[in-house]
């Protein structure tokens, strides 16, 4: 990416953050209030309807739900980012990579705010605090890479095929409900189809990066790191190559 | 003299009925039964070199390819065929379709910083220039309003003030003199002439042929994506007018 696009990226990301809450009364405070309300409501609902006999269910739920929300936020925002950047892409030269990257940057910052709120809530909810929590800043790295990579791929596909948006939503929903974010992996018997699906479900390993230190008080395994970092790196490379290869054709589809 | 832009056999084409083609159904059906594509060539095998200090006017009828050529020069459009060489590290200010890339929800001031960054200037440099830009655009009262609330005149004034106040090395202008009132237009022309005397390279697209003859030292007449004539302004304009007067 050229220097001008990099300068633009930072300035525009800052503008987007300001713009988001510009006309609201609470302004910047929404970054904390919104995740607090969301998580508070979820913990109330799931504590009331929890039929899975999971001890400390709210702590378990927050573990993987917060990074998932970040992932979903990046992918849904990045998907339309190149098309909605037509106000600039049709008038001045800027690397098209900038638009998905801005969505990723803004969502990453919002994730930090949400995660601060989670830690504050966990002070009241979590019974035992262990040293394993210090791995969490590293646990987000594979999630961030995966979000960026999938976001780039979806942004390119959406530019050429507008049908992609509902398909992305469907796939995201399916991935969410088929992964161990809402339930524990040992919820199913060892030889059932569901257990087998979960074993090979990539989200199982991504969820472990947060669930293990937060809920199980253990370190994520080498397999968790290997699979998640491998998939994420591959997806980022594919995404960047796709943008690079197709950037000359975007103008004709905006 | 240094070459700023060099185009060799550049072609830009658009597929007709592009809206239908933006569906997955259309793409998938194309795998089994190839679609009949109708292509429109906005530029066809164009070769041209623009040197430092040139003041080039682009003339031609609607759809001749003038705006497409400007977009190729600014790298907004990547041609499907041909070679484009741009002189690196030059501050290029593109004023396409009455403005720069301004985000409607951001204020005039914020847009100045964003567009300035894309023209190769740092935030510090824009900070230094911003008061002059606002003063020239006569937008002191409205600079912190979102540009979506601006009239087309205000929008064009701000874009022109920014693109010219930062003293670019190359200025590409597409019909920008249509905005603003008579007095502002006069101010713009004076500033343009000052920049041109200072030695910047300019490429104008305009239907105001007399203005181009007065300001430019080279004229390119485009017709249906081809360069019909490239030469001295008066000669090219005479041939251009003669061609269409004969037809009319």
Interface residues (C-beta under 8 A of the other chain):
Chain A: X3 X4 X5 X7 X8 X11 X12 X15 X19 X87 X88 X89 X90 X91 X92 X93 X94 X160 X161 X162 X163 X164 X247 X248 X249 X251 X252 X253
Chain B: X14 X15 X18 X22 X23 X24 X25 X27 X71 X74 X75 X76 X77 X78 X94 X96 X97 X99 X100 X101 X102 X103 X104 X105 X106 X110 X113 X114 X115 X117 X118 X119 X120 X122 X123
